[in-house]
Amino acid sequence: MRILLLCSLSLVFSCAGPSSTSSSSSNLAPPPQPIAADSPIQPSEGTLADPVLNSEAERAAAEREAAMLADLAAKGIYPETQPTQVTVKYHRSGTTIGLYNEANVSQSEYYTTTRTSASYKVIPNIEMGALLKALDDLGYYQEALTGIKRVAGASLSIVVRRGQDAWTLSWGPAMGTDNNELAQNCADAVRIIFDTTRAVQVVDNPSGTDFF
């Protein structure tokens, strides 16, 4: 199931890269704010607080969602409520893939608007929170530059825009091998979510299809 992928994502990648708490950095992104221990998780649209729920099946689904959010919170994963965009750019091929969270744009609005490519997909806030946690565990923010940068000689860049802040992690053959594995792992973390997100988009692209 997709939620198992999200739960395991930061656990798998935390073993592949340095812990973000091992050293301090001026580029370190503030993590998503946790929900206070004495505050119940606020229900999202279509949960127990919604008066529309009037069937046993709907109530059971809402209870499962609340339990899932509580389980993720225990693992340090929280919904990312700031507008967030994560982009992976392969400079040599010109390929771009990326993700928005629903705090940035709603799925229905984005997917019903005609565009020339399907390079970006929209994911729920909780999934974006899981992805940012995985990047943080990898050590992304320790090596990333503040701001959106085009680094000379880079063949791969991973850009995170969260609220008013932005970071760029790049790698290329001319840059040595120090952060090659880190950059590849961060790109793979984004691709895992991108590739497992189903999206039916309205695309006007006579020259051919893009990523879906």
C-alpha positions in Angstrom: 0.0 0.0 0.0 1.1 3.6 -0.7 1.1 4.6 3.0 3.6 1.8 3.8 5.8 3.3 1.1 5.6 6.7 2.8 6.3 5.2 6.3 9.3 3.4 5.0 10.7 6.1 2.8 12.5 8.1 5.4 13.6 5.0 7.3 15.2 3.6 4.2 16.9 6.8 3.1 18.0 7.7 6.6 20.3 4.7 6.5 21.7 5.9 3.1 22.7 9.4 4.1 23.9 11.4 7.1 21.5 12.4 9.7 20.4 16.0 9.6 20.9 16.3 13.3 24.6 15.3 13.2 25.8 18.8 12.5 24.4 22.3 12.2 24.3 24.3 9.0 23.0 27.8 8.1 21.2 26.2 5.2 19.3 23.7 7.3 15.6 24.0 6.6 13.2 24.4 9.6 11.3 21.1 9.7 7.6 21.0 9.5 6.1 22.1 12.8 5.0 19.1 14.9 1.6 18.9 16.4 1.7 19.5 20.1 1.5 16.4 22.2 -1.6 17.7 24.1 -3.4 18.7 20.9 -5.5 16.2 19.0 -4.8 15.8 15.3 -7.2 18.0 13.5 -9.4 16.1 11.1 -9.0 16.8 7.4 -11.8 17.1 4.9 -14.1 14.1 5.1 -13.2 12.9 8.6 -15.2 12.4 11.8 -15.9 16.1 12.3 -17.7 16.2 8.9 -21.4 16.1 9.4 -21.8 14.6 6.0 -20.4 11.3 7.3 -23.4 9.2 8.1 -22.4 5.7 7.2 -20.5 3.1 9.1 -18.1 2.7 6.1 -17.3 6.4 6.1 -16.8 6.6 9.8 -14.5 3.6 9.7 -12.5 5.2 6.9 -12.2 8.4 9.0 -11.1 6.5 12.0 -8.4 4.7 9.9 -7.2 8.1 8.6 -6.9 9.5 12.1 -5.0 6.4 13.2 -2.7 6.7 10.2 -1.9 10.3 10.9 -1.2 9.5 14.5 1.1 6.7 13.5 3.0 9.0 11.1 3.2 11.7 13.7 4.9 9.2 16.0 7.5 8.7 13.3 8.1 12.5 13.0 6.0 12.9 9.8 3.5 15.7 9.7 1.3 17.3 6.9 3.3 20.0 5.2 0.9 23.0 5.3 3.1 25.5 3.5 2.9 25.8 -0.3 5.7 23.5 -1.3 7.3 22.5 -4.7 10.0 19.9 -5.1 11.8 19.7 -8.5 14.4 17.3 -10.0 16.1 18.7 -13.1 18.4 16.5 -15.3 20.2 19.2 -17.1 21.8 17.0 -19.9 18.6 15.5 -21.0 16.4 18.5 -20.2 14.0 16.3 -18.2 12.2 17.8 -15.3 9.9 16.1 -12.8 8.4 17.6 -9.7 5.7 17.6 -7.1 3.4 20.2 -5.5 1.5 19.7 -2.3 -2.2 20.5 -2.0 -1.4 23.6 0.1 0.1 24.9 -3.1 -2.6 23.9 -5.6 -5.6 21.6 -5.5 -5.4 18.4 -7.5 -8.7 19.0 -9.3 -7.7 22.6 -10.3 -4.2 21.5 -11.5 -5.2 18.4 -13.4 -8.2 20.0 -15.2 -6.0 22.9 -16.5 -4.5 22.3 -19.9 -0.7 22.5 -20.1 2.0 21.4 -22.5 3.6 18.7 -20.2 2.8 16.5 -17.3 6.2 17.1 -15.5 4.5 17.9 -12.2 2.1 16.0 -10.0 0.1 17.1 -7.0 0.3 15.1 -3.7 -1.5 15.4 -0.4 0.2 17.5 2.3 1.0 14.4 4.4 2.9 12.8 1.5 4.9 16.0 1.0 5.7 16.0 4.7 7.0 12.4 4.4 9.1 13.4 1.4 10.6 16.4 3.2 11.4 14.2 6.2 13.2 11.7 3.9 15.2 14.5 2.4 16.1 15.9 5.8 17.1 12.5 7.0 19.4 12.1 4.0 21.2 15.3 4.8 19.8 17.4 1.9 19.7 20.7 3.8 23.3 20.3 5.1 24.7 20.3 1.5 22.1 22.4 -0.3 22.7 26.0 -1.2 20.2 28.6 0.0 18.0 29.9 -2.9 17.4 28.6 -6.4 20.8 28.2 -8.0 22.1 27.1 -11.4 25.5 25.6 -10.6 28.0 25.5 -13.4 28.8 22.0 -14.5 25.9 20.5 -12.7 24.1 17.6 -14.5 21.5 17.1 -11.7 19.7 19.6 -9.4 17.1 19.0 -6.7 15.3 22.2 -5.8 12.9 22.6 -2.8 10.7 25.6 -2.5 8.8 25.7 0.8 6.8 28.8 1.6 9.2 31.8 1.1 12.3 29.7 1.3 14.2 27.7 -1.3 17.3 25.4 -1.5 19.2 23.8 -4.3 21.4 20.7 -4.2 23.4 20.0 -7.4 25.9 17.5 -8.7 27.9 17.0 -11.9 31.1 15.3 -13.0 33.1 18.5 -12.7 32.0 18.9 -9.1 33.8 15.8 -7.8 32.2 12.8 -6.0 31.6 14.1 -2.5 27.9 14.6 -2.8 27.2 12.4 -5.8 25.5 9.6 -3.7 23.6 12.2 -1.7 22.2 14.0 -4.8 21.3 10.7 -6.4 19.5 9.4 -3.3 17.6 12.7 -3.0 16.5 12.5 -6.6 15.5 8.9 -6.1 13.4 9.9 -3.1 11.5 12.3 -5.2 11.1 9.8 -8.1 9.6 7.2 -5.7 6.7 9.5 -4.9 6.4 10.9 -8.5 6.4 7.5 -10.1 3.8 6.0 -7.7 1.4 9.0 -7.9 -1.4 8.4 -10.4 -2.4 11.5 -12.3 -4.7 12.0 -15.2 -3.8 15.4 -16.7 -5.1 17.5 -19.6 -2.0 17.8 -21.8 -1.8 19.7 -25.1 1.5 18.4 -26.4 1.4 17.6 -30.2 5.1 16.5 -30.2 4.5 13.6 -27.8 3.7 12.7 -24.2 5.7 13.5 -21.2 5.8 11.8 -17.7 2.5 10.7 -16.3 
